[in-house]
Amino acid sequence: MKAGFLEKLIERLGRIGPEEVQNYFLRLAQEKGFLETVFNAIQEGIIVTDSKGRITYLNDAAGGLFGLEGGDVIGKRLDERIRGLDWESLTKSSGPVSHDMEIFYPQNRFINFYIVPLMIEHREAGAVATPQRGVEEQTGHRPVATGPAAEVGHVMILRDITESRRTTQHTIESERLNALTLLAAGVAHEIGNPLNSLHIHLQLMERSVQNLDDGATAELQQSIDVARSEVNRLDSIVTQFLRAIRPSRPQLRLENVNTIVEEAVRFFTPEIQGRDIVVEQELRSDLPLLQLDRDQMKQAFYNVIKNSLEAMQRHGTLRIGTDLDDTHVFVRFVDTGSGMSAANLSRVFEPYFTTKPAGTGLGLLIVRRIVREHGGELSIESSQGKGLTLTIRLPYIDKRIRMLEAGEARDQRYEVRSQ
């Protein structure tokens, strides 16, 4: 809206005839509609409040971030509609305030926002200021006298920084995995070779035991069995460690993900029956075939199911479902176990972090590596004492273009790959 229009309107309020009022209101409505269209086209969220913290305006982007409808929240306090927002603390400063926040509903996202006080100068009724030299000639009217500026509310600007946060997190994780990769070669040599030697010597001991009398044989055989069990356990830990760290390119073939899920469940049938656990499968029948490494994806499902069974211990329910949208197939595992606290959930993909007494802390790390090597992603939702939901997203739409990243050579072009 042009600044001169409102200034002229205010100056002429006392001289406007009834026939002109409708035209002025029409002009104001058009200007208001134009500004709302502009603000709704902006990707950043905008929320305006009055001095009491009540919402007077929000654009579409802000409503989408918080799951708010403009008609339902206008006139309501912002901190009542966005629980956890300490509005009084954020607005007690007379200057701009900037913070980051994490949103959990309607989607888990990270937001950077800053709050700016909204200042408006009070106009003195019936008074006209003495114009500065040249002002009247440039604008065509004399300015209205104004008083001290007063704070009438606040403007909150919100910017979605989820992708940048995830990129930073991915970089940190890559650096960790690179360090672990360097360690892997040493682990394979320093631990793997002695384990092989122990296996050989245990076999030699078993042969020697057969020449002893029955009493000594039973006692030594028991010790050998315990030693072999511990050697196998160490060997398993080393194998899982290397599997989690070593890059391995999937051998992709067209596979039915439902079939792989069913095979993974059958593998655990004795344990499921022994724990008296109910497994419910809701597998969508019209799923497309996916380009998968069957063995790797089965290993991922094994790890997820095993975690769920151990979390429930006995008499629980594990629901496994498959579904799809326009671009991805979903495999969802929902258990009725003890769940995870927010603190533990934030560390669930850290190497060697585990809440189990005998866990290795590598199971979910392996799952995520496998899923990502298939171009997918996984997410976990949980709360303490209320079970856990793990969702694997696998793409089935072949991407045919690659968007260039900022900083790449300008003479590169989008690449289109034909079938």
N, C-alpha and C positions, 0 to 999 in steps of 0.2 A: 504494500500500500504506500502510495506516495506520501511523504511527511507533510507536504504542503496542503494536501486535501483536508486532513484532520485539523490542521492549524486554521485554515480558512473557515471550516465548519464551526469550530469553537468560537472564532472571532465574530461570526455572523449569527450565532444562535438567537440573539435578541431580535434580529431583523428578518428571520426566515418566515415566509408566509405559509399558510396551511397547504397550498397547492405544491410547494416545493419539498415538503417533508417526505412524501412518498418517494420522490426521486432520490433524495439523499439516503433513505433507508435501503432502497434498491441498490444503490452504488455501494453502500457498506456491506450488504449481503454478498454482492459479487466479489468484493475484495476479500471478505472472510472465506468464501468458498475457494477462492484461488489459493490463499495461504494454506488452508487445510489440505488441499490437493498436493501442494508442494511438500508440506511436512510429512504427509503419509507416503510420499515417494522416497523420503530419506531413509536409508537403512539403519541409521542410529536411532535409538529410542529417545523420545522426548516426553517428559512429564512435567507439568506445571502445577504448582500448588499455591494456595493462598497462605497468609501469614499463620494460620492455624494448622497447616499441614494437610489441608483438604485438597483433593485432586480437582483442578479446574479444567485440565486438558491433558490428554495423552494421545500420541499418534499410534498408527497401526503397529509399527515396529515394537514400541514399548508394550502394547497390549499382547503381542505375540510372545515376547520374552517371558512375561509373567502370567500368561493365561488369563488376561483381564479383558472385559468388554467395556468400551467407553461408556455406554449408556447405563451400566450397572454400577460404575465406580465414581462417576462425577459427583462431587459433594461429599465423598467418603474420605476418611483419613487414610493417607498413604501407608502408614505403618500398621494399620489394621488390615489392609488388603495384601501387604507384603510382610508376612510374619518374619520376625528376626531382624527387621530393619530398625535400628535405633535412630529415628528421625530427629529427635531433640538433640542428641549428641552431635549428629552430623551437621545440623544447621545452627549450632550456637556460635559458630565462627562468623565473623562479618565478611570474610573473603571466600573465594572458591575452595572447595574441599574435594579431593580425589581419593578413590578407594577401589579395590577389587572385591568382587563377591562371587560366590558360587550359587547357582540356582538349581534346585532339585525338581521343580515342577514348573511347566509341563514337560521340560526336558532338562537333563543335567548339562548345564552350560556355565562357562566362566564369563563374567561381565566386568568391564572397567567402567566406572561412572564418575562424573564430577558434578557437584552441586554449586550453583551460582545464585547468590541473592538477587531477587528481582526488585530493582529500585525504580520508583516513579516520582517525578517532581510534582508537588502539589501546586495547582494554579490558583492564584488569588482571584476570587470572584469579583467581577466588576472593575478590575484594574488592568491597565495596559502598560507594559514596560516601555521605557524610553528606548527607542531603537538605537543600536550601535550604528556608527557611520557606514553607510552603504548597504545595510541589511534590508531596509525598506525598498531601496531601488532594485536589489537583486531578486527578492522574493515577491514583491508586489503587494505585501501586506505588513502591518506592524505586528511584532511578536507580542504574545500574551505574557504578562508578568508571572514568574514562577517563584515558589517558596523552596524551602529545604527539601532534599530528596528523602523519601521514606521507603522502608522495606515493606513490600506488600505481598511477598511470597518468595518462592524459589523455583528455579528451573533445574531439572535433573536430566543430564545427557548420558545415555547408556550406549556402550560399544561392546559388541560381542568379540571376545578375545579367545574363544574356545580353541580355534584352530592353532593360533600362535602358541597357546599354552601346551597343546598336545604335541606340536612340533618340537618345542623345547624339551618336553618330557621324553619324546622319542629320541632326541639327540643324546640326552643323558643316559637313557637305556642303552643306546648303541655304544656309547663310550664304555659303559660297564661291561657289555658283552664282549667288546674288543679286548678289554683287560682279562676277562675270563677265558677268552680264546687263547691268549698267550699262555695262560696258566694251564690250559687243557693238555697241551703237549707234554709239559712237565709231569702232570698228574698221570697221564697214560704211561710214561716211562718209569717214573719213580714208584708207582703203586701197582700198575698192571703187571710188570715183570715179576716182582716178588710174589704176587698172588698166583701167577702161573707156576712158580717154583714151589709154593706151598701145596698146590693141587698135586703136583708130581710126587712130593715127599709124603703126602698123606696116603697116596695110592701104594707107595713102597711100604709104609708102615702097616697098611691093611694086609699086605701079603705076608709080612713077618709075623703078624698077630696070629695067623692061621696055624703056625707051628707051636704055639703056646698051649698050656692046659686050659680047660674050659673056664675056670674061675678067672684067670688073668685075661683071657680073651674077651669076656663080656665087659670087664671094667675098662680095658684099653679101647675096645670098640666104641664104647659110649663116649670116651674122651675124643676119639677120632671124629665121631659124628658131630659133636659139639663144635670142634675146630672147623670141620668142613662147612657147617652151617654158617659160622661167622665169616669164613672166607667167601662163601657165596653171597652173603649180605654185603660185604665190602665190594665184591665184584659188581653187584647190582648197583650200588651207589656210584661207582666209577662209570658204569655204562650209562646210567641216567644223566650223570654230569656231562659226559661227552656228547650224548644225544641232544641235550639241551643247548650245547654251545656250538658244536660243529655245524657249519652250514651244509645243508644237504638239499640238492635240487629235487623237488618232487617229480616222480615219474607219472605224468598225467595221462589218464585214460577216462573215457566216458563211464561214469559209475552212477548207480542208484543210491542216493544217500540213505533212503529208508532201509535198504538191504544192509548197509554197513551198520546202522543203528541196531537193527535186529540181531546181527551177528555179535555185536558188542554186548548186548543184553544177555544173549545165550551163554556167552563166556562166563558171566557171573551168576548163572542159575544156581549152582550149589550154595554160594554165599548168600544169595538173595533168600533162598529157602531156609537156610540155617539161621538167618537173622529175623525171619518172619516179616519180611518187607514186601510191600505191594508195589509192583511196577506197572504203571498205566501208560500205554503207548497210544498217542493220537497222531498217526502219520498220514499226512495228506497224500492221496493216491495219484494226483496229477502233477507231481513235481517233475521238472525237466531233469534230464541227465546232466551231471556236472563233470567238469574236468578235474579229477581228483587223483591223488596217490592213495590207493585203497589202504595200504598198510599204515601209512602215516596218519590218515584220518581215523582209522580204527584205533590207533594208539591214542590219539587225542580223546576219542570217546571213552576208551578204557579209563584214562586218567580222571575224566570228569565223573564217570559213574562210580569209580572207586572212592573218590572224595565224598560223594554223596552218601554212599553206603556207610563209610566210616563216621560221617557226621551224624547220621541217624542212629547208628548202633543197632537198635532193635525196634520192631513194630512201627516203622515209618512208612511213608509213601513217596515214591519217586515218579514224577510225571515227565514223560519225554514226548515232545511234540515237534512236528515239522510243519512249515508253512512257507509262503512266498509272497513277495510284493512284485513291483514292476522290474526290479533289478537283482534282487537277492533271494536266496533260500535261507530260511531260519531253522536252526535246530536248537530247541529250548529244553533245558533240564531244570526242573523245579523240585526241590526236596523239602521235607518237613523236619530238617535237622535243627541244630542249635543256632545256626546262622553265624554272622560275624558282626563285631562292633565296627563303627565307622573308622576307628583308628587302625584296626587290623585289615579292613577292606582296602584302605589306601596303600597298604604295603604288600598286598597279596601277590604281586608279580615280582617282588624283590627276590633275587636268588637266595636260597637257603632260609627264607622266612617261612615259618610254619607254626601252626597252633597245636600240632599233634606231638605227643611225646616221642614217637618213633618216626616222624615224618622227615623227608629230605628237603622239603621246600623247593623242589624242582618240578613238581607235577604240572602246575598251571603255567609255569614258564615254558615247558615243553608244548603244552596245548596252544598257547598264544603264538609261539614260533611257527608251529605247523599251520595254524589258521592263517597267519599273515603271509606265509610262503604260498598259500593258495589264493592270495589277494583278498582275504576276508578280514574280519575283525570280531572280537568277542567283548561282551560286557557282562558285568556281575552286579546284581542288586541283592542286598541283604540287610537285615537288622538283627540285633542280638536277640536270640530266642525265637525268631520267626522264620527260620528256614533261609534258603538261598536259591536264587534264580540265575542261571548262567545261560547266555544266549550267544550262539555262534552264527555269524552272518557270512554267507558264501555267495559270491557273485555268479550269475549265470548269463548276464548280458556281456557280450564281447565288446570292449571299448575299441572304437575305430579311430579315434583321434587322441592326440596328446597335447594338452595345453602347455605352452612354453612357460617356464618359470621366469620370474624377474631376474635379469642379469645374464640370461642366456644370449648367445650370439643373435644379433638382430636379423641376420640373413637366413636364419633357419625358418622353415615353414612347417605348418601342421602336417603330420604324416598320416595318410589314410591307407590302411592295410586292407586289401581285398581278400576275400575267401579263396 
